[in-house]
């Protein structure tokens, strides 16, 4: 799938979270917990197999003010890169 986002290098990834084989709401919940433990500017790479994550994870980023840097869809999984926002 062609992404509307630029390719994010895994070298930028600070935390990788594999939520394969778990369904909604667990990928969103686990991503939210991980982001809560991260410092501003750090990048989370989230791996999911739940197709609903394609809507849920971008919504999480919007609602929390974090930055969705990239999304890739592979045959059976989705990859998301989320940068922890700097809070004012």
DSSP file (Angstrom, degrees, kcal/mol; ACC not computed):
  #  RESIDUE AA STRUCTURE BP1 BP2  ACC     N-H-->O    O-->H-N    N-H-->O    O-->H-N    TCO  KAPPA ALPHA  PHI   PSI    X-CA   Y-CA   Z-CA
    1    1 A X              0   0    0      0, 0.0    72,-0.4     0, 0.0     2,-0.3   0.000 360.0 360.0 360.0 135.1    0.0    0.0    0.0
    2    2 A X        -     0   0    0     70,-0.1     2,-0.3     2,-0.0    70,-0.0  -0.622 360.0-142.9 -77.3 134.0    1.3    3.5   -0.8
    3    3 A X        -     0   0    0     -2,-0.3    69,-0.1     2,-0.2     4,-0.1  -0.722  15.5-143.7-100.5 148.0    1.5    5.7    2.2
    4    4 A X  S    S+     0   0    0     -2,-0.3     2,-0.3    67,-0.1    -1,-0.1   0.477  84.0  79.2 -81.8  -3.3    0.7    9.4    2.4
    5    5 A X  S    S-     0   0    0     66,-0.3    -2,-0.2     1,-0.1    65,-0.1  -0.682  89.8-103.5-104.6 156.6    3.6    9.6    4.9
    6    6 A X        -     0   0    0     63,-0.4     2,-0.2    -2,-0.3    65,-0.1  -0.434  50.0 -90.6 -71.1 152.6    7.3    9.8    4.3
    7    7 A X        -     0   0    0     -2,-0.1     2,-0.5    63,-0.1    -1,-0.1  -0.490  41.6-143.9 -65.8 129.2    9.2    6.6    5.0
    8    8 A X        -     0   0    0     -2,-0.2     2,-0.2    -3,-0.1    -1,-0.1  -0.858  12.5-128.2-100.3 127.0   10.4    6.6    8.6
    9    9 A X    >   -     0   0    0     -2,-0.5     3,-1.9     1,-0.1     4,-0.3  -0.526   8.6-135.9 -73.0 135.1   13.8    5.0    9.3
   10   10 A X  G >  S+     0   0    0      1,-0.3     3,-1.1    -2,-0.2    -1,-0.1   0.667 101.3  76.6 -65.3 -13.7   13.8    2.4   12.0
   11   11 A X  G 3  S+     0   0    0      1,-0.2    -1,-0.3     3,-0.0    -2,-0.0   0.766  91.0  55.0 -65.0 -23.3   17.0    4.1   13.2
   12   12 A X  G <  S+     0   0    0     -3,-1.9    31,-0.5    30,-0.0     2,-0.3   0.602  84.4 109.9 -82.1 -11.8   14.7    6.8   14.6
   13   13 A X    <   +     0   0    0     -3,-1.1    31,-0.2    -4,-0.3     3,-0.1  -0.483  36.7 173.4 -74.8 127.6   12.6    4.3   16.6
   14   14 A X  S    S+     0   0    0     29,-2.6     2,-0.4     1,-0.3    30,-0.2   0.750  72.7  23.8 -98.4 -33.9   13.1    4.5   20.4
   15   15 A X  E     -a   44   0A   0     28,-2.0    30,-2.9     2,-0.0     2,-0.5  -0.999  64.3-160.9-136.7 132.0   10.4    1.9   21.4
   16   16 A X  E     -a   45   0A   0     -2,-0.4     2,-0.5    28,-0.2    30,-0.2  -0.964   8.3-171.0-114.2 130.3    9.0   -0.9   19.3
   17   17 A X  E     -a   46   0A   0     28,-3.2    30,-2.6    -2,-0.5     2,-0.8  -0.972   8.1-158.1-124.9 116.6    5.6   -2.4   20.4
   18   18 A X  E     +a   47   0A   0     -2,-0.5    30,-0.2    28,-0.2    28,-0.1  -0.842  19.8 166.6 -98.9 108.3    4.3   -5.6   18.7
   19   19 A X  E >   +a   48   0A   0     28,-3.3     3,-1.4    -2,-0.8    30,-0.6  -0.059  23.4 150.3-108.6  29.7    0.6   -5.9   19.1
   20   20 A X  T 3   +     0   0    0      1,-0.2     3,-0.1    28,-0.2    28,-0.1  -0.325  64.6  17.4 -61.2 144.0    0.2   -8.6   16.6
   21   21 A X  T 3  S+     0   0    0      1,-0.2     2,-0.4    -2,-0.0    -1,-0.2   0.570  99.9 107.9  70.0  11.5   -2.7  -11.0   17.1
   22   22 A X    <   -     0   0    0     -3,-1.4    27,-0.4     3,-0.0    28,-0.3  -0.945  57.1-143.5-117.1 146.9   -4.5   -8.8   19.6
   23   23 A X    >   -     0   0    0     -2,-0.4     3,-2.0     1,-0.2     4,-0.1  -0.577  38.5 -33.3-106.2 166.2   -7.7   -7.0   18.7
   24   24 A X  T 3  S+     0   0    0      1,-0.3    -1,-0.2    -2,-0.2    29,-0.0  -0.241 118.5  24.6 -51.6 136.8   -9.3   -3.6   19.5
   25   25 A X  T 3> S+     0   0    0     -3,-0.1     4,-2.6    28,-0.0    -1,-0.3  -0.959 111.0  70.3 -96.8   9.1   -9.1   -2.0   21.9
   26   26 A X  H <> S+     0   0    0     -3,-2.0     4,-3.1     1,-0.2     5,-0.3   0.873  95.9  51.7 -61.9 -41.8   -5.8   -3.5   23.0
   27   27 A X  H  > S+     0   0    0      1,-0.2     4,-2.2     2,-0.2    -1,-0.2   0.928 115.0  44.0 -59.8 -40.8   -3.5   -2.0   20.3
   28   28 A X  H  > S+     0   0    0      2,-0.2     4,-2.4    -3,-0.2    -2,-0.2   0.929 115.7  47.8 -66.8 -44.6   -4.8    1.5   21.1
   29   29 A X  H  X S+     0   0    0     -4,-2.6     4,-2.3     2,-0.2    -2,-0.2   0.936 114.4  45.0 -61.9 -48.5   -4.6    0.9   24.9
   30   30 A X  H  X S+     0   0    0     -4,-3.1     4,-2.4     1,-0.2    -1,-0.2   0.879 113.2  50.5 -66.8 -38.0   -1.0   -0.6   24.7
   31   31 A X  H  X S+     0   0    0     -4,-2.2     4,-2.8    -5,-0.3     5,-0.2   0.912 110.0  51.2 -64.3 -41.7    0.2    2.2   22.4
   32   32 A X  H  X S+     0   0    0     -4,-2.4     4,-1.9     2,-0.2    -2,-0.2   0.912 111.0  47.8 -62.1 -43.2   -1.3    4.8   24.8
   33   33 A X  H  X S+     0   0    0     -4,-2.3     4,-0.9     2,-0.2    -2,-0.2   0.923 112.7  48.7 -63.1 -44.1    0.5    3.3   27.7
   34   34 A X  H >X S+     0   0    0     -4,-2.4     3,-1.0     1,-0.2     4,-0.6   0.931 110.9  49.4 -62.5 -45.9    3.8    3.1   25.8
   35   35 A X  H >< S+     0   0    0     -4,-2.8     3,-1.0     1,-0.3    -1,-0.2   0.863 105.2  59.4 -61.8 -35.4    3.5    6.7   24.7
   36   36 A X  H 3< S+     0   0    0     -4,-1.9    -1,-0.3     1,-0.2    -2,-0.2   0.756 106.7  47.3 -64.4 -24.4    2.8    7.7   28.3
   37   37 A X  H << S+     0   0    0     -3,-1.0    -1,-0.2    -4,-0.9    -2,-0.2   0.508  99.2  90.5 -92.7  -7.1    6.1    6.3   29.4
   38   38 A X  S << S-     0   0    0     -3,-1.0     2,-0.2    -4,-0.6     3,-0.1  -0.483  75.3-117.8 -93.0 160.5    8.1    8.0   26.6
   39   39 A X    >   -     0   0    0     -2,-0.2     3,-2.1     1,-0.1    45,-0.3  -0.641  45.5 -83.0 -91.0 152.2    9.8   11.3   26.5
   40   40 A X  T 3  S+     0   0    0      1,-0.2    45,-0.2    -2,-0.2    46,-0.1  -0.267 116.9  25.2 -53.8 136.8    8.8   14.1   24.1
   41   41 A X  T 3  S+     0   0    0     43,-2.9    -1,-0.2     1,-0.4    44,-0.1   0.185  91.0 125.0  92.4 -16.1   10.4   13.6   20.6
   42   42 A X    <   -     0   0    0     -3,-2.1    42,-3.0    43,-0.1     2,-0.5  -0.422  55.6-130.7 -74.6 155.4   10.8    9.8   21.0
   43   43 A X  E     - B   0  83A   0    -31,-0.5   -29,-2.6    40,-0.2   -28,-2.0  -0.919  12.3-157.4-116.0 131.0    9.4    7.6   18.3
   44   44 A X  E     -aB  15  82A   0     38,-3.2    38,-2.7    -2,-0.5     2,-0.6  -0.895   4.0-156.6-102.0 129.7    7.1    4.5   18.9
   45   45 A X  E     -aB  16  81A   0    -30,-2.9   -28,-3.2    -2,-0.5     2,-0.5  -0.952  15.3-166.6-104.2 120.7    6.9    1.9   16.2
   46   46 A X  E     -aB  17  80A   0     34,-2.9    34,-2.4    -2,-0.6     2,-0.5  -0.920   6.7-163.5-112.3 130.8    3.7    0.0   16.6
   47   47 A X  E     +aB  18  79A   0    -30,-2.6   -28,-3.3    -2,-0.5     2,-0.3  -0.960  18.1 167.9-114.7 126.7    3.0   -3.3   14.8
   48   48 A X  E     -aB  19  78A   0     30,-2.7    30,-2.8    -2,-0.5   -28,-0.2  -0.913  34.1-165.9-133.9 161.0   -0.6   -4.6   14.6
   49   49 A X        +     0   0    0    -30,-0.6     2,-0.7   -27,-0.4   -29,-0.1   0.360  64.9 103.4-120.1  -3.3   -2.6   -7.2   12.7
   50   50 A X    >   -     0   0    0    -28,-0.3     3,-2.1   -31,-0.2     4,-0.3  -0.726  63.0-151.4 -82.0 114.8   -6.0   -5.8   13.5
   51   51 A X  T >  S+     0   0    0     -2,-0.7     3,-1.6     1,-0.3     4,-0.3   0.781  92.5  69.3 -59.2 -25.8   -7.3   -4.0   10.4
   52   52 A X  T >> S+     0   0    0      1,-0.3     4,-2.4     2,-0.2     3,-1.5   0.719  81.1  76.0 -63.7 -19.9   -9.3   -1.6   12.6
   53   53 A X  H <>>S+     0   0    0     -3,-2.1     4,-2.4     1,-0.3     5,-0.5   0.767  77.6  73.9 -63.2 -24.4   -6.0   -0.1   13.8
   54   54 A X  H <45S+     0   0    0     -3,-1.6    -1,-0.3    -4,-0.3     4,-0.2   0.777 112.8  25.7 -61.9 -24.8   -5.8    1.7   10.4
   55   55 A X  H <>5S+     0   0    0     -3,-1.5     4,-1.5    -4,-0.3    -2,-0.2   0.759 122.5  53.8-100.0 -37.9   -8.5    4.0   11.8
   56   56 A X  H  X5S+     0   0    0     -4,-2.4     4,-2.2     2,-0.2    -3,-0.2   0.889 105.7  49.2 -70.1 -41.3   -7.9    3.7   15.5
   57   57 A X  H  X5S+     0   0    0     -4,-2.4     4,-2.4     2,-0.2     5,-0.2   0.924 110.9  48.4 -71.3 -44.0   -4.2    4.6   15.7
   58   58 A X  H  ><S+     0   0    0     -5,-0.5     4,-2.3     1,-0.2    -1,-0.2   0.901 112.4  51.3 -59.4 -36.7   -4.5    7.8   13.6
   59   59 A X  H  X S+     0   0    0     -4,-1.5     4,-2.7     2,-0.2    -2,-0.2   0.904 107.9  52.1 -65.0 -40.3   -7.4    8.8   15.8
   60   60 A X  H  X S+     0   0    0     -4,-2.2     4,-2.0     2,-0.2     6,-0.3   0.931 109.6  49.2 -59.4 -45.8   -5.3    8.1   18.9
   61   61 A X  H  X>S+     0   0    0     -4,-2.4     4,-1.2     1,-0.2     5,-1.1   0.928 113.1  46.7 -61.0 -45.1   -2.6   10.3   17.6
   62   62 A X  H  <5S+     0   0    0     -4,-2.3     3,-0.4     1,-0.2    -2,-0.2   0.932 113.7  47.7 -61.9 -45.7   -5.0   13.1   16.8
   63   63 A X  H  <5S+     0   0    0     -4,-2.7    -1,-0.2     1,-0.2    -2,-0.2   0.790 117.6  40.9 -69.5 -28.3   -6.8   12.9   20.1
   64   64 A X  H  <5S-     0   0    0     -4,-2.0    -1,-0.2    -5,-0.2    -2,-0.2   0.531 108.0-118.5 -98.2  -7.0   -3.5   12.9   22.2
   65   65 A X  T  <5 +     0   0    0     -4,-1.2    -3,-0.2    -3,-0.4    21,-0.1   0.566  67.2 138.2  81.2   8.0   -1.7   15.5   20.2
   66   66 A X      < -     0   0    0     -5,-1.1     2,-0.6    -6,-0.3    -1,-0.3  -0.406  56.5-109.6 -81.2 166.1    1.1   13.1   19.2
   67   67 A X  E     -C   83   0A   0     16,-2.5    16,-3.3    -2,-0.1     2,-1.0  -0.862  14.5-147.2-106.7 119.0    2.5   13.0   15.6
   68   68 A X  E     +C   82   0A   0     -2,-0.6    14,-0.2    14,-0.2     3,-0.1  -0.737  21.9 177.1 -81.6 105.8    1.7   10.2   13.3
   69   69 A X  E     -     0   0A   0     12,-2.3   -63,-0.4    -2,-1.0     2,-0.3   0.807  57.6  -4.5 -82.6 -31.3    4.9   10.1   11.3
   70   70 A X  E     -C   81   0A   0     11,-1.4    11,-2.4   -65,-0.1     2,-0.4  -0.993  47.4-164.4-164.9 152.4    4.2    7.1    9.1
   71   71 A X  E     -C   80   0A   0     -2,-0.3     2,-0.4     9,-0.2   -66,-0.3  -0.992  11.2-179.4-140.4 131.8    1.8    4.2    8.3
   72   72 A X  E     -C   79   0A   0      7,-2.4     7,-3.0    -2,-0.4     2,-0.6  -0.998  12.4-154.7-130.9 139.2    2.5    1.2    6.2
   73   73 A X  E     -C   78   0A   0     -2,-0.4     5,-0.2   -72,-0.4     2,-0.2  -0.959  15.6-180.0-114.9 122.6    0.1   -1.6    5.4
   74   74 A X        -     0   0    0      3,-3.2    -2,-0.0    -2,-0.6     5,-0.0  -0.412  49.2 -79.0-104.8-173.6    1.6   -5.0    4.6
   75   75 A X  S    S+     0   0    0      1,-0.2     3,-0.0    -2,-0.2    -2,-0.0   0.924 122.5   3.5 -56.1 -50.4   -0.3   -8.2    3.7
   76   76 A X  S    S+     0   0    0      1,-0.0     2,-0.3   -26,-0.0    -1,-0.2   0.369 126.4  47.9-121.0   3.4   -1.3   -9.1    7.2
   77   77 A X        -     0   0    0    -57,-0.1    -3,-3.2   -26,-0.0     2,-0.4  -0.950  60.2-138.8-144.7 164.5   -0.1   -6.3    9.4
   78   78 A X  E     -BC  48  73A   0    -30,-2.8   -30,-2.7    -2,-0.3     2,-0.4  -0.952  13.7-154.5-123.3 142.7    0.0   -2.6    9.8
   79   79 A X  E     -BC  47  72A   0     -7,-3.0    -7,-2.4    -2,-0.4     2,-0.4  -0.963  11.8-175.0-119.5 134.9    3.0   -0.5   10.9
   80   80 A X  E     -BC  46  71A   0    -34,-2.4   -34,-2.9    -2,-0.4     2,-0.5  -0.982  13.2-159.5-130.0 139.9    2.7    2.9   12.6
   81   81 A X  E     -BC  45  70A   0    -11,-2.4   -12,-2.3    -2,-0.4   -11,-1.4  -0.987  17.1-178.0-118.8 121.7    5.4    5.4   13.7
   82   82 A X  E     -BC  44  68A   0    -38,-2.7   -38,-3.2    -2,-0.5     2,-0.5  -0.977  16.3-148.5-126.2 127.2    4.3    7.8   16.3
   83   83 A X  E     -BC  43  67A   0    -16,-3.3   -16,-2.5    -2,-0.5     2,-0.3  -0.824  25.5-119.3 -95.6 129.2    6.3   10.7   17.7
   84   84 A X        -     0   0    0    -42,-3.0   -43,-2.9    -2,-0.5   -18,-0.1  -0.497  37.2-122.1 -65.7 126.1    5.6   11.6   21.3
   85   85 A X        -     0   0    0     -2,-0.3     2,-0.7   -45,-0.2   -19,-0.1  -0.308  12.0-117.8 -73.2 152.1    4.5   15.2   21.3
   86   86 A X        -     0   0    0    -46,-0.1     2,-0.3   -21,-0.1    -1,-0.1  -0.822  33.6-142.8 -86.4 117.9    6.2   18.0   23.2
   87   87 A X              0   0    0     -2,-0.7   -47,-0.0     1,-0.1   -22,-0.0  -0.614 360.0 360.0 -85.0 141.6    3.5   19.3   25.6
   88   88 A X              0   0    0     -2,-0.3    -1,-0.1     0, 0.0    -2,-0.0   0.439 360.0 360.0 -95.0 360.0    3.4   23.0   26.3
